[in-house]
């Protein structure tokens, strides 16, 4: 469960931001640039708090969409071919639980890259979908809700049922 101080801080920040918006809304004709600044700030706070549940004991909704983040992008000129279904992929990865950020698996710990054929159902659906269009050397962060991961059953001893998973993956 979330700690009370973290919840309180977000609530206070959002109330203060809403109050500032209301105040500036009345003044927006005379100070339009300030209005846009505050609107941008509110948007930034909303984005920042959207992921506030990570590592705080909660999972995403089981049907939440796959989140794909690119941590290291490869220039188009240096990527002659992107991964596609049917390709045999080789990669290093580290998997953590979204709820508490504990590591449950890593190919790096074994010093052995993981290999599989993309799009053949050999891995969880979040991987089959999230690793398409990837370049060798690219690093992605996949946040995978349980419907695209191990579902309600989980993977005994390491991944609880309904768990949201986070993978950092570097394609070789």
Protein Blocks (a to p, Z undefined) as FASTA:
>chain_A
ZZfklmmmmmmmmmmmmmmmmmmmmmmmmmmmlmmmmmmmmmmmmmmmmmmmgonlpacd
fkbccddddfbdcdfklmmbccdehiacddddddddfklopafbdfklnopacdddehkl
pacfklmmmmgoiaehiacdddddfklmnojnopghkacghiacddddddZZ
